[in-house]
Amino acid sequence: MASIDPTKAREFAKEIVAKLREKGFQALWAGGCVRDQLLGCEPKDFDVATSATPVQIREVFGKRRTLPIGAAFGVITVLGPRAAGQIEVATFRRDATYSDGRHPDSVAFSNAEEDARRRDFTINGLFYDPLSEEVIDYVGGREDLQQRVVRAIGNPEERLSEDKLRMVRAVRFATTLGFDLDNETMHAVQRHASELSVVSVERITAELRRLLLHSHRRRGVELLRESGLLTQILPELICDENTWRQTLDTLEAVVEPSVAVVMALLLRSLHGEVTGQDSAEQIGRRWKLSNDELDGVRLCLKHEATIRNATTIEWPVLQRVLIVPRIEELLSYCEAVAQVVDGTCHAIRFCRETIARPQEAWNPAPLITGDDLRHLGIPAGPAYRQLLNAVRDAQLNGELTNRESALTFAQARWKAGLAEL
């Protein structure tokens, strides 16, 4: 996918508003792009709200340049130049009841003020006119931006009961923006936290990824616990205060987080317990993490002890860990743990210095292969792995330095019966 040029995207969003205005419709930028702009951040994407209906939007921009994927909710995607990307254009609407706690049973087209009042939080209920450069605020969002507060629009009980995912989004916004969570909104989250189960795991995990990868992730996890949401999302992490504090400290200490690294840090206190050996697998599957993310979690939990004791571990054992493709994630994880638990990262520095050396110095090519064993007349089978590992260990320890000595070593081990089938 071609990268989006923020300047081109902005120009395209402004062009959409201008074109709708030319046809006699009201049109404004809406939601997150307005919030981000007022915070001095470059909006990641732009949304347009308009008085035009979905049918009228498609008439203005043409069916070839529009996608009616969200037409049932009044949303049409307008395709722009490749560098500008695409923009969702939504008809002003008001929602009916939310029987499933996630989606409105029906929508009715409305006006800008009613559209603002059906949104989730005041900071997301702002409109902006890019032609007159005017902010339109029906819900007090501008003041809450200045006060750095995440507040539900209107009655928080109603806003959260409409869409239970808003509970997690409230915590995520407070985390990623560095805002406080309004008391009434927090109390409503606490009262409704047990109802989070009606939301799909995929939607919850998408919010958690953004929270956990942010530099304020410690505060985010604290808010999840304070709000009661952590009990619903990760009940396994109910632990004593010392363990909880250490978990928070490691989350704060990690410098280069990935989903795998932060998940491993969250699950670290469970790993090794009789009931916790498969915690990463069970929770990862429940969170619907990708296989790649799960592999990263397993790697961190499995090899923590080896990396943190690198200076005392036998070199062949350590070397096999240092050559794993995700070594930087593993080191990042271990560095956070060591910094909190040991107060020193000497072993991690040793590992980083090792892999920074020329490859041939610490990861030389194997001296022999399975084909060489076959040519020696050794029948294929489990013995191959044993012999090749023994040769590799001797090579890494400096006991074997060339192919001939390795072949002699392997043949001798085989004849001595030390590599039985």
CORBELJO-V390038 format. One record per backbone hydrogen bond with DSSP energy under -1.0 kcal/mol. NH is the residue of the N-H (numbers start at 0). CO is the residue of the C=O. Records with the same first field share a line. If there is no record, write none. Layout:
# CORBELJO-V390038
NH->CO / CO
This chain:
# CORBELJO-V390038
4->82
8->4
9->5
10->6
11->7
12->8
13->9
14->10
15->11
16->12
17->13
18->14
19->15
20->16
21->17
22->18
23->20
24->19
27->48
28->127
29->46
30->125
34->30
35->31
36->32
37->33
38->34
39->36
40->35
47->87
48->27
49->89
50->25
56->52
57->53
58->54
59->55
60->56
61->57
66->76
70->67
72->69
73->70
74->69
75->88
76->66
77->86
78->64
79->84
83->80
84->80
86->77
88->75
89->47
90->73
91->49
93->107
95->105
100->97
104->96
107->93
109->91
114->110
115->111
116->112
118->115
121->150
123->120
124->121
126->135
127->28
128->133
132->128
133->128
135->126
143->139
144->140
145->141
146->142
148->143
149->179
152->119
158->154
159->155
160->156
161->157
162->158
163->100
165->162
166->163
168->164
169->165
170->166
171->167
172->168
173->169
174->170
175->171
176->172
178->173
179->147
181->149
185->181
186->182
187->183
188->184
189->185
190->186
191->187
192->188
194->191
195->192
197->194
198->195
203->199
204->200
205->201
206->202
207->203
208->204
209->205
210->206
211->207
212->208
216->213
219->215
220->216
221->217
222->218
223->219
224->220
225->221
226->222
229->223
232->228
233->229
236->233
237->234
243->239
244->240
245->241
246->242
247->243
248->244
249->245
250->246
251->247
252->248
253->249
261->257
262->258
263->259
264->260
265->261
266->262
267->263
269->266
270->266
272->269
276->272
278->275
281->277
282->278
283->279
284->280
285->281
286->282
288->283
293->289
294->290
295->291
296->292
297->293
298->294
299->295
300->296
301->297
302->298
306->302
307->303
308->304
309->306
311->308
312->308
317->313
318->314
319->315
321->317
322->318
323->320
326->323
329->325
330->326
331->327
332->328
333->329
334->330
335->331
336->332
337->333
338->334
339->335
340->336
341->337
342->337
348->344
349->345
350->346
351->347
352->348
353->349
354->350
355->351
356->353
360->357
362->358
372->368
373->369
374->370
375->371
376->373
377->372
383->380
385->381
386->382
387->383
388->384
389->385
390->386
391->387
392->388
393->389
394->390
395->391
396->392
397->394
398->393
399->393
405->401
406->402
407->403
408->404
409->405
410->406
411->407
412->408
413->409
414->410
415->411
416->413
417->412
